[in-house]
């Protein structure tokens, strides 16, 4: 649970940094590219420092190892196969990470911030549902109550009467939900079958692929690059990397159906408290209710 707390802390840090940029003229595309850049460079340094690619030999063919994995959910891939699996899943995850960012921007234009924020956060339902179906990670009855409460708190904190009235369903919000959920689910897919020792290779691949796509998109948009945006992206990139790093570590001991509600709802609580303490924001009544619900949910989930 300690690693999950660190993941929540890193995730909330990202939100608080972006909150700082809300009142300033910044380019989100440049910030995103810089964020991916510093994340993949940091993970590359960690790979080299630990010598993760040194002395790895192919004990069995990757395809045969995957075949064993598909036949037995408890099978762990060999070091060589873990690296190939990390690169394969990481490349796909990098695409999902970037697409979730793009469709969040599009959904905000089509559906507003409230609806987009809600569906983006509710993307955690995808790893939750799949983990229950595929790996039979069933929460206890009390944990179910906490999970439902945490999901309701996500809706409460993001939605308002105005956003509901203005809501006219557009495909972008559904794509945001799917891509965001699949990006998070990739962490579980890697952790379930590969050796955790090689997670830095998985994370490097995610952010390297996302960076290549993002920087290409940014160039095509002819976005103006400023030092401020690059530095902001660097500030976001470190907690972004380690939120996934610690989340993967937490999934070793915490059920996916439990970890993701805590991860998402806990981040919302810390962002709101950070807004109150750092930016002197006033907490709206619905946010106070959502925080109270989340705290109760966290107690029940950990019961």
N, C-alpha and C positions, 0 to 999 in steps of 0.2 A: 504493500500500500504506500510505502514511502516513495517509491519510484513514480507511482501514479500522482502523488502530490507534487513532485517535481515537474511532471509533465503538465499538470494543471497550471502550475506557477509560470512555466515557460509560455504556455498558450495564452494566459492572461496578459503576460508582458507584451505579446504581439498586439493584442487589442488595445492596450494602453498606449503603445507607441503610435498606432494608427489614430487613436483618439487625439493625440498631440498634433497630428498632421491635418486634422479635419478643418481647423481654422486657418490653415496656411495654404498657399498656392503650390500644391505639389502634383507631380505626375505619377499616378499609381503604377503605370506600366514600367517606368524607369525604376521605381522603388522595388517592384516585384522582380525585375531582372537582376538588380543589385543584390537583393535578398537571396535569390537562388545561387548567384555567383559565390557569395561569401559562405553559403551553406555547403556547396560542393567542394570548395577549396579547403574549408575546415575539415570536412570528412576525409578528403584526400590526405591531408596532413596526418590525421589519426590513423589512416590505413598504413602509410609509410612508417610512422613512428612505431606502430605495433608489429610491423613486418608481416601483415596478414597474408600476403601473397608468396611469402618465402617458404619453400619446402613443401608446398601443397602438391600432392600427386594424385592422379586419377586412379582410385582404387577399383571402382566399377564404372562402366559407361553411364553417363548422366541419364539417358533414356531408361535404362534398366533400373536405376535408382528411383526415378520418378514412378515407374511402374510398380515398384514395391511400395512406394509412398501412397499411391492411389488405392492399393489393395489393403493397406493398413494405416489408419489415421495416427497410430502411435509411432510409426517409423520415422526416424530422423535421418536426413540426408547426410552423406559423407562431407568432409570439408570441401572437396572439389565440387561436388554437386551443390553444396550450399552457396558457393560463390556464383555458379552458373544460375542457380535459382534466384539469388539476390539480384543479379544483373537483369534477368528476364522479367521478374515481377517488378523490379525497380523501374525499368524502362516504361512499362505499362502504367505504373503508378505516377511517374513523372508527367505523362500525358494527362492523366486524370487530375492531378494537382493543378496543372495549368488551365485545363478546361473548366474546372470548378471556379477558378478565379475569373475567367472570361465571362462565364455564364452568370456569375454573381453580379458583375458590372452590367450585363445586359438585362438581368432580372430586375435590378434596381430601377432601370429606366422604364421597364414594362410594368412592374408590379409594385414598386416602392421599396423602401429600406426595410420596413417592418415585415412584410411578407417574405422578402428575400432572406432576411436574417433568420426567420423562423424555419423556412425550408432548408436553408444551409445547415443550421444546427441540427435539424431533425434527420439529416443524412446519416446520423449515427444509428438509425434504425436498421440500415442495411447490414453493417457488421454484426449488430445484435441478433437480427433474425437469422442470418446465415450461420452464425456460431451455434445457435440453438438447433437449427435443422441439421447442419453437417456434423458438428462435434458434440451435440447433446449437452451443451453447457447450460443446464437449467438453473435459474435462480431459485432461491427458496421463496415461500409464500410471502414472508415479510419483505424480502428483497424486491419482489414484484411490486408491492405497494410503493416502496421507495423509488423504483424505476419509473412507475407511472407518474408519481409526484414530480420527479425531476423533469420528465418530458412535458408535463403541464406547465412547470415553471419556465421552461424554454419558450413555450408559446406565449405565456403571460408577459414575459419581459420584452419580447420582440413585437408583439401585436398591439395595435390600438384600434379604437372604434373607427377612426378615419381610414386606416389602412385596409380594414375589412370592407368598409363601404366602397372604397375605390377599387377593390380587387376584382379584376377581370382576368380569369385564368388564361395564361399564356404558356406555351411550351417551355419557355426559358426557365421557369421556376421548377418544372419537373426535371429538366436536364441538370439544373443546379443541384437538386436533391440527389440524383443518381450519380453524377460525377463526384460530388463531394463525399457521398457515402462510400463509393468505390475507392476513392483515394485513401480514406481511413481504413477500409477493409483490407487494403493491400498490406498494411502493417501486420494484421493478424495472419494473412496468408503466408507472409514470410516467416513470422515467428513460429507458427504452428509446425512447420516442417524443416526449417533450416537451423543450423547451429547459430546460437546467438552471438558467438565470437566473431561472426562475419557480417554483423548487422551494419557496420560502417560502409561496407561495399554496397549493400542494398541502398543505404541512405545516399551515398555518393551518386549512385546511378539515378535515383529519383531526381535529385536537385540538378545534376548535370543535364539530363534530358529536358527537364523543365526550363533550365536556363537557355539552352539552345533554342527551344521553341519560343520562349519569352523574348529573347533578345532579337530574334528574327521578326517577331510580331511588332516589337517596339520600333525597329528600324523602318518597317513598312508603314507604320503609323507616323513616321517622321517626328517622333516625340523629341521635345527639347530636353537635353540632358544637363542637369545642374549638379553641382557638388553637394548641395543640400539633399537632393533626392537620393544620390548615391550613398551618402552617409546614413540617411534614414533607412535605406535598404539594407545596409550592413548591420545596422542596429536591430532590424527585424530578423535578419537571416540566422543569427546565432540562436535566439530562443526558438525559432522555427525548426531548426535542425534538432535541437535537444528536446523539443516537445515530442517529436517522433521517436527519438532515441530512448527517452525515459518511458514512453508509452509502450514500446516494444518490450522493454525490460519488465514493466509491470504486468504484461500479459502472461509472463511466465508463472505468476502466482495468483492473479486475479482473473475471474471469468470475464470473457469479452462482454457478455450481456450486462455485467455489473460495471466493468471498467469504463465503457464509453459514456454511459449516463453521468457517472461521476466526473469524467474528463470534460464533458461538454457543459453540464450545469455548474460544476465547480468553477470553470473558467468565467462563466457569466457572473457568478457571485464576486470573484476577485476583481473583475473588470469594473463592476459597479462600485465596490468598496474603494478601489483605486481611484476611480473618478471622483468619489466623495472626498478622499483624503488628499490626493495629489492635485486634482484640478478644481477642487472646491465646488463640485457639482451638487445640485440638490437631487436627492433620490425621489423619484415620483412614487406615488402610493403603490402603483402596480409593481414597481421594481422592489419596493420593500416587501410586498407580499411574496413576490417570486423568490427573494433571498431567504425569507422565512421558510417557504416551502422546500427550497433546495437544502437548507440546513437539516430540516426534518427528514428529507429524503436520504441525505448522506448518512444520518444516524441509523435509519432503517436498513439501508443497503449494507451497512457495516455490522448490523446486528447478527 
